[in-house]
Amino acid sequence: MNIDLLLENLTNPALLFFFLGIVASQIKSDLSIPENSSKFISLYLMFSIGFKGGQELAHSHLGLEVLWILLFGIGMAMIVPIYTFFIMKPKVGIFNAGAVAAAYGSVSAVTFVTAVSFLELQDIDFDGYMVAVMASMEAPSIIMGVLLIALFHKSSKTEIPFSSVLKHAITNGSVVLIIGSLMIGFFASDAQAEGIKPFTTDIFKGFLAVFLLDMGINSGKHLKGFKKNGWFSFGYAILCPLITGSIVAYLSGFVTDSVGNRLLFSILAASASYIAVPAAMRLAVPKANPGLYLPMALAITFPFNISIGMPIYLSIIQMLQ
C-alpha cells in the first residue's frame, strides 16, 4: 500500500474534524452541532453530490457499459447481505443478523461523498452515473435483509410488512433527494449549472468537514455499544469492509476501466448504512437491536473506510492496472 497516500488521507482536514468529534465525545465536551443544522448539512451534501453527478451523467455516453455497472452495483447489494447474515446469525441471532446484513449490503452516502472528495484531491476522474449506482443499492439490501429473516424465522412472516419496507426504501429522504438532484443536474444546461456552482462546489468541502465533525461526535457516543457485544462484532465491522472492498476492487475491473469508478465501487461495497437501514429496520424488524448494527456501521466501519480503507482499495486498483 502507498504509505504516502495513507498519510495524506489521515491528515485530510475533513477526516481530522471527524476524529476531533470522537475526542470531544470521549472527554464529555458539550461540543455539538444543532440538530437542524446537521440535517440541513446532510441535505446539502446529498443535493450537491446528486446535482454534480447529474451534470457528469449528462456528459457521459450512456451505453451497455453503464447498464452492466448498474447491475454490478445491485448485485453487490444482494450478495453482501447473504454472507453477512450467515456469519452473524450464530453469534447474534436471526433478527440482529438480518439487520446487520441489510446495513452492510446497503451503502453510506456520506462515505460515498467523502470518497468523491478523496478522488478530487487525487485528481482522479470518475463518472457521474456512479451516483445512480449508489442510489440503486439502498432498497435491494433492505429487502434482502428482511427476506432472510422471513426465511429463517417462520413467525416473523406475519410481523414484517413487506410493502411498507419497500415503500420506505424507495421513498427514503436521502434516496429521493439523491435521485431527484441527479435528474435535475442531468436536465440543467451548463450555463444554468454554472449559476449555482458556488453553492454546489465551492463550499462543499467546508460543509463536509462540519458534517464529519458531527458524525464524529455521534460515533463516539455509540462506541459504548461494543461493551456488550464483544470483539466479534468489532472484528466483523473491520474485516467485512476490508475483505469486501478489496475483492470488489479486483472484480470491478471486469465492468469498468476507470480507476475512480472502481474505487467508488469498492467503497460502496465496503460501506454500511447508518441512516436508511436503521430507519427501515425499526419499521420492519423491531426485535433487532439498533445498539448492535448502528455502532458497527457508524462507529467502526465508517471511520475505518474513510481513514484506512480508501487508500488500501486505491492501491489494490492501481496495482491491478
N, C-alpha and C positions, 0 to 999 in steps of 0.2 A: 504493500500500500504506500502511496505517496505521503510521506510524513509531513512535508511542507504543506500539502493540501489539507491534511487533517488539522495542523496547527492554525492555518489560515481560517478554517471554518470555526475552530474553537475560539478564535479571537474576533469573530464577527460580532459587531455591536448588538445586533438584534438578539443573538444567542446569549450574549453576556447579560442582557437585560432579563432573559428568561432565568438564568442562574441567580441573578440578583433577587428575583421574585421568590425563588426557593429559599434563599438565605433569609430573606425578610420574614417568611412564614415560620421558619425554624427558630428564629430568635424572638418570635412573638411580637414582631413590629406591628404597628397599626397601619402600615402602608397598605393602601388598597385603591383599586380603580372603581369608581362608581358603576353600579350595575348597568345603568342606562348608557353610560359612556362606553362600557365594554361591549354592550350589544350593538351600539352604533358602529364601533370599530370593526366588529365581526361582519356586520352587513357591508361595510365599506370594502373590506378585503375581498369578500365574495363578489361584490359588484365589480370591483376593479379587475380581478383576475378573469372573471367571466367576460367582461367587455373587451379586454385586450385579447383574450382567446378568440372571441368572435371576429375581431379585426384580422387576426392571423389566419383564421379559418377562411375568411373571405378572399384572402390572397393565396390560398392553398389550392392545389389541384385535387379535387375530390374524385377518387377512383377506387379501384378494387383494394388497393393497399389500405386505405382508410377503413374500409369495411372489415378487413382482417384485423386491423388494430383494435377496432371497437369490439369485435368478437373475442379477441385475446383478453381484453380487459374484463369483459363479462364472464369469460371462462375462469379467470383468476378469482373473481368474486364468488364463484360457485364451488371451486375446488378447495380453496383455503379453509372454509368453514368445515368441510368434511373431515380432513385430518386433524384439525384443531379440536373438533368435537370428540373424536375417539381418543385423542391423547389426554384431554382434560376430564372426560367422563369418569374414569375410575377414581380420580382424586377429589373431584368437587361435585359430582352428581350430575344427573341429566339436565336439570333446569339451568344450573350455572354453566354447564358445558355448552349448552345451546346458545346462551347469551354471549359467552366468550367467543364462540365460533362466529357468531354474527358480527361481533365487534372487529375481529381480526380478518374477516372476509371483506368487511366494508373498508372505507377509506377515511383518512383525516384530511379534510380540506385545508386546514391550517398547515399541516405538514407539507401538503402539495404546494401551497403558496410559498412556504419557506424554501422548498426545493427550487421553485421558479426563480426566486431571488438569488439563490445559490448559483444557478446556471447563468444568470445575468452577470453576476460578479466574475464568473469564469469565462465570460464571453462565449458561451456555448449556445447554439441555436436549438430551438425546439418548435414543434408545430402547434398551432392554436387548437387543433381538434383534440389535443390531449385533455383539454378541459371537459370536452364532451365525454371522453373515456371515463374521467373521474366521476362525472355526474351519473353515468350509466351503471356504475359499480355499487351504488348505495342500496337500491331496492333488492337486487338478487341475493345479496349476502344476508339481509334481514330475513327474507323469505326462506332461505336455506336453513338458517338457524332455527326458525320456527318449525319447519318441516322435520328436521332431525329430532327435535323434542317430541313432536307428534308421533313419529315412527317408533320411538323407543320408550314412550310413556303413554300407554293407551288412554289413561284417564285424562290426559292433557288435551285430547282432541276436542273435548267439549268446552275447554277453558280458553282456547286460543281463537280469537275472531280473525280469521284469515283475511276477510275483506277489509276489516279495519286496519290490519297491519299493512296490507298492500296500499291502501289509500294513504296511510300515514307516511309510508316510504316515498310515495310519489309526490305527495303534497307537502313534504317537509320543507320548512322555510329555506334552508340552505340549498336544497336541490332546486326549488322553484327559482330562487334568485340566481343561482349559477346558470341554469338553463336559459332563464329569461334574459340575463345580461349577455350571455353568449349569442342569443338570437338578435338582440338589439345591436351588439357590436358587429354582427355579420351584415346586417342591413344598413348600418350607418356608413355614409361616404367618408373618404379620407379627410375631407375638409371639415365635416361635422365632428369626426373623432378628434381632430386637432384642436377644436374649440374647447374640449373638456380634458385635454391631455394634462394640464397642470393638476387636475384633481385625480385622474386615473393613474398617473405615472409619477409625477414629481414628488408627491408627498407619500407615496406608497411605503417606502422603507421606514419612514418615521412612524407611521401608524402601525406597521408590523412590529417594530421594536416595543411600542407601548402595549400592543396586544400580547406579545410574548412575555412581557413583564407580568401582566395579569394572569397569563397561563401558568407562569412560574409560581405565583402566589397560591393559586388554586391547586397546583400539583403538589406543592409542599404540604398542604393541608391534608391531602389524601394519602400521603406516604404511610401514615399510621395503619392503614388498612392491611398492610402486609404482616403486621404482628400476629394476626390471627390465622393467616393463610400459609405462612411458612415460606421456605425458599423455592418450593416447586413453582408457584405462580410467578415469583420474581424471575426465576430462571427461564420460564417459558416466555415471559414478556421481553426477554433479551434474545433468546435463541430463535424464537419464531420469526421475528423480523430479520434477523441476521441471515438465517438459512434461506427463508423465502425470498428475501430481497436479492441475495446472491444468486440463487437459482434463476430468478426472473431476469437478472442482469445478463445471464447467458441466453436463456430461451427467447428473450425479446429480440435478439439478433435475427431470428427467423421471420419476423414480421416487419421490422424496420431497421434501416441502416443508421438512422440518426442517433448520435450519442445522447443528445438532450432528451429525445423521446424515450430512449432505453432507461435513462436514469429516472425519469418520471414514472415509467412503468415499475421500476424496482421499488421506488418509494411508495407508490400506490399499493403494491403487493405487500410491502413491509409494514405499512401504517395500520393503525387501528382506530376505529371511530369512537369518539367520546362525546358526541353531540347527538347525532341522528339515532344511532343504535340504542343508547340508554333510554332515549325518549320512547322508541318503539318497544323496547323490552318491558318498560313499565306498563305499557298497554297490553302487550301480548303474553308476557310471561312474568306476572307479578311475583311468582315464587322465586325467581332468580335474584341473587343478592348483588345490588349495584356496588356494594362495598368490595366486591371482588373484581368485576370486569372493568369498572370505571378507573380505579387506581392502576390496574395493569396497563390500560390504554393510555391514560393521561400522565401518570407519574413516572412510568418506566419506559414504555415503548416510544412515546413521543420525544422525550429528551434524548434517548439513545439514537433515534433516527436522525434528528437534526444536528447532533454533535458528532457522532462517530459513524453512523450508518451511511450517510450520503457520500463521504469520501471513500468508504470501502466499496460501495456499489460502483461509483465512478471509476475507481482504479481497476476493478474487475472488467468493466466495459472497455476501458482504454487498452487493457492488456489483450483483449479478445479482438480488437480492431485489426 
